Structure formats: C-alpha cells, structure tokens
Amino acid sequence: MYMKHGAFYLVRKRKWERLDSDYQGALLANARLVGGSGKSGMPKLEQQVVDSNPCTGIRRHTEKKCDRYITDAEFSAIYASSSDCMRCIFEMCYLTGQRISDVLAIRLADISATGIAFEPQKNGAKLIVGMSPDLEDLLARVKPLPRRVRGLTLFCARSGGKPVSYETMKQAFKAACEKAKVPGAIIHDLRAKSLTDTDKQGNDAQKLGGHTDAKMTQRHLRLREIDIAQPPALPKKSL
C-alpha cells in the first residue's frame, strides 16, 4: 500500500488502485481487496485462501476533517523559512490552486502565453490557469534555478533532472513550518488557502479547483474560515 496524490493506493501487477484518502479507510479497503470482498470481487474467498471475509463487522474509524487555514502572515513565515526552489513550488501551489502532484508534474511544454495547462491525475478534467503578472514573475524566477540536467518538468531535482518528488516537498514544507513556528499546517493546506482566497476575492474557486461538484469546493472553503462575530455595545449609563 502506497501513498500518492494525497490518497492511499494498492499496487498489484504494476497497476495502481485507489483505496481511500485517509489511512484507516485505506487499511479497511486494502483488507477487503486482499483478504475479502472489494471492488474487484472476492479473489481470496474465490481462491479459498480464506474461509470468510475478515472485514465483516469492522466499523470504519472516523477522522476529524481538516479545517486549518494558513493566514497570510503564516504563509510569509513559511515562505521565508524555505529554500529558493521550495519557495517557488509553494508559491506555484498557491497561485494555481492545483493539487501537489499536478504542480510537480508541470512540464515546460504546458506553459504558454495563455497560461499553464493542467490535466489533473485525479479526474482528468483539462484546465488552463490563466497567466497573470504574479505567475509571469514566478516563472521568471523558476527557470534560472540551478540544475545539472535540464528536465522536461518545470521543477527538477538538482541532480538527474527528475521531477521533485512529493515526499521531498512534503518534508521541506514540514521543516519550513517548524522553523517558522507555524503549528498544525500540512502541505495540502496550500491548496485550501488558494481556493479560499480565490473565493474571497470574488473569483470562481470551483473552476480553479477543477471540481465538478460544488460541495467538494465548499469542503475546502467553509471548514477553513472562521466567522468573526461582533459583540454588542454596552448600554450607555444614564447620567
């Protein structure tokens, strides 16, 4: 079982099968596929490897949904605590609002005067994030970054020209948060901040996020915003 693109996958015969986005759910799905029933039927039961489904009666563990919103001050602190390469990647995640894996997979051929073309690995819906002055400035800073071999992707490792890995970025973000003293933030909060800020600025967060369902977009927005309620004023004392 491997983690990729923010979810857990079962790899069999070089084929990746998505299990679940949270760990406990993935373990349950993995047990169903390997030891009992699942999306691919009941292979182990059919082969008489097991006598019954070991997952029968197991209740799924529920996890608290993430509602962390990275403030502008926190983002600046994380940015300042990162290397030049990671600064550019974090900024690209924010400016495009795309998933981590899709940002790391940006090819030089995907960039044009119109914008940056994406084909999310999760749903395959093609999307172009329009070029903006901020994106133009970022791209101008990315291309001169030192690398021994010029790769096909925008973000390459310093040696070999291979794309920067998800794990490398994840650990770099964690280290930057610790250095900046920003607790409780995870790498996926960058996308949440991007979509939330896009919505605040009056733009279409659902279109930027590539969601076909508006409820999915709301999961990124609503849980990460805290309403500020104004208290009443004390009645003026009579003179």
C-alpha positions, 0 to 999 in steps of 0.5 A: 500500500502506497501513498500518492496524490494525497490518497492511499493506493494498492499496487498489484501487477504494476497497476495502481488502485485507489483505496481511500484518502485517509489511512484507516479507510485505506487499511479497511479497503486494502483488507477487503481487496486482499483478504475479502470482498472489494471492488474487484470481487472476492479473489481470496474467498474465490481462491479459498485462501480464506474461509470468510471475509475478515472485514465483516463487522469492522466499523470504519474509524472516523477522522476529524476533517481538516479545517486549518487555514494558513493566514497570510502572515503564516504563509510569509513565515513559511515562505521565508523559512524555505529554500529558493526552489521550495519557495517557488513550488509553494508559491506555484501551489498557491497561485494555481490552486492545483493539487501537489502532484499536478504542480510537480508534474508541470512540464515546460511544454504546458506553459504558454502565453495563455497560461499553464495547462493542467490535466489533473491525475485525479479526474482528468478534467483539462484546465488552463490557469490563466497567466497573470503578472504574479505567475509571469514573475514566478516563472521568471524566477523558476527557470534560472534555478540551478540544475545539472540536467535540464528536465522536461518538468518545470521543477527538477531535482538538482541532480538527474533532472527528475521531477521533485518528488512529493515526499521531498516537498512534503518534508521541506514544507514540514521543516519550513513550518517548524522553523517558522513556528507555524503549528498544525499546517500540512502541505495540502493546506496550500491548496485550501488557502488558494481556493479560499482566497480565490473565493474571497476575492470574488473569483470562481474557486470551483473552476480553479479547483477543477471540481465538478461538484460544488460541495467538494469546493465548499469542503475546502472553503467553509471548514477553513474560515472562521466567522468573526462575530461582533459583540454588542455595545454596552448600554450607555449609563444614564447620567 
